[in-house]
Amino acid sequence: MAKCDQGYMCEVCGAEVSSIVQSDLYLRYVLGQLDAEKLHLSPERHLRCNPVLTQYIDDDRFPPVELDDAFDKRGLDAGFVAEQTERVSSAYRRLWEIASAEQPISLLDYPRF
């Protein structure tokens, strides 16, 4: 495959991130952590390759992630964990909405936060 035919490559594992619902980059964008102008300059990762963030996804379509370090949500404040879980899970569901939309959604309309 030609380089221009490839999608974003994961900076952690090196494999292609082939879908928006696997994309840490777009999850962070939907969460408001990135500006649209910086998407093309920001590193991409699979969701599973960024467990510090994706441990907060609570959705049947995403197998739970557990950490074994200082960032493990099980050792953090319960209120913070609940807030992050709601926020990140909602952003993950938004990725699925975007991926399954019948009509294209403007990039500027991806974020909801």
URSULWO-V45062 format. One record per run of one state. SS is the DSSP state (hx for helix, st for strand, lp for the rest). FROM is the first residue (numbers start at 1). TO is the last residue. If there is no record, write none. Layout:
ss/from/to
SS/FROM/TO
SS/FROM/TO
This chain:
ss/from/to
lp/1/2
hx/3/5
lp/6/7
st/8/10
lp/11/15
st/16/17
lp/18/19
hx/20/22
st/23/23
hx/24/30
lp/31/35
hx/36/41
lp/42/43
st/44/44
lp/45/45
st/46/46
hx/47/49
lp/50/50
hx/51/54
lp/55/58
st/59/59
lp/60/61
st/62/62
lp/63/72
hx/73/75
lp/76/77
hx/78/100
lp/101/106
hx/107/109
lp/110/113
